[in-house]
């Protein structure tokens, strides 16, 4: 079974596990908009639970734009991640846009919950904004927006505190498709964050969306997704296939890098605008699984649902991943 809604499109998602139960949080927008391209400016969060990642109970909308007058997050809420803190609370880190900036300037916010169902902003929510010493400021005609989104938060595996990775761009290089980067920040307690320079800016893509960072047997992986039109000339020239849209990954020996693009074909790519997108690797009881949302099952349609997980294998010698389905 897929995770789908009759009246809403579903796309980017992230997971949290609480005991035997999986919680999925996902972007959603009403199908009454007719045009799926309008979904980005009308996004809120839906919430569902499952014990097997296949059969879902949907609990409706759990979080959305601020409704308390003009605010930094009063237009739409975009992709985030959830972790459980040492305080026993669940912490949601989210992307948002403000209405009077017409969705052009992304920032990162913070909300908390005792139970994964009811969420409250910490203050006004805002925790991180761009520092133009390291990150590209938006200019009309340069790129579509100012990229600071899709936070992925996890415990620092080598010390106290927490680290955050996020989709970003750097103000370096003449080719716009060579400026995609992964931003980085640190926190001692999940509440106070310090922005640092990008942890990856390899000149390979115009954007590396929806990062997910994890470790398997001493090797570190960073999933990301991107579109075929956002491959840099240099990466396209050396790739084993023509440009595709989909999900791929960086590899490293440390969560701090240095990160490199995994060699070989994309982990999960399609030659049209992307049959599946924004994939996640799930470490489940049955092994490694790959989940993604249906982007364009055909070039002219938008899917708008999350598909069932498919197996992932890992080469024990090289550490490279392969999606089996």
Secondary structure as GFF3:
##gff-version 3
##sequence-region A 1 325
A	DSSP	beta_strand	8	18	.	.	.	ID=ss1
A	DSSP	beta_strand	21	30	.	.	.	ID=ss2
A	DSSP	three_ten_helix	31	33	.	.	.	ID=ss3
A	DSSP	three_ten_helix	36	42	.	.	.	ID=ss4
A	DSSP	beta_strand	44	50	.	.	.	ID=ss5
A	DSSP	beta_strand	57	63	.	.	.	ID=ss6
A	DSSP	beta_strand	76	84	.	.	.	ID=ss7
A	DSSP	beta_strand	90	97	.	.	.	ID=ss8
A	DSSP	three_ten_helix	99	101	.	.	.	ID=ss9
A	DSSP	beta_strand	107	113	.	.	.	ID=ss10
A	DSSP	beta_strand	120	128	.	.	.	ID=ss11
A	DSSP	beta_strand	148	155	.	.	.	ID=ss12
A	DSSP	beta_strand	162	169	.	.	.	ID=ss13
A	DSSP	three_ten_helix	176	178	.	.	.	ID=ss14
A	DSSP	beta_strand	180	187	.	.	.	ID=ss15
A	DSSP	beta_strand	193	200	.	.	.	ID=ss16
A	DSSP	beta_strand	209	216	.	.	.	ID=ss17
A	DSSP	beta_strand	219	226	.	.	.	ID=ss18
A	DSSP	three_ten_helix	228	230	.	.	.	ID=ss19
A	DSSP	alpha_helix	233	238	.	.	.	ID=ss20
A	DSSP	beta_strand	245	252	.	.	.	ID=ss21
A	DSSP	beta_strand	260	261	.	.	.	ID=ss22
A	DSSP	beta_strand	268	270	.	.	.	ID=ss23
A	DSSP	beta_strand	276	284	.	.	.	ID=ss24
A	DSSP	beta_strand	287	294	.	.	.	ID=ss25
A	DSSP	beta_strand	310	314	.	.	.	ID=ss26
A	DSSP	beta_strand	321	323	.	.	.	ID=ss27
###
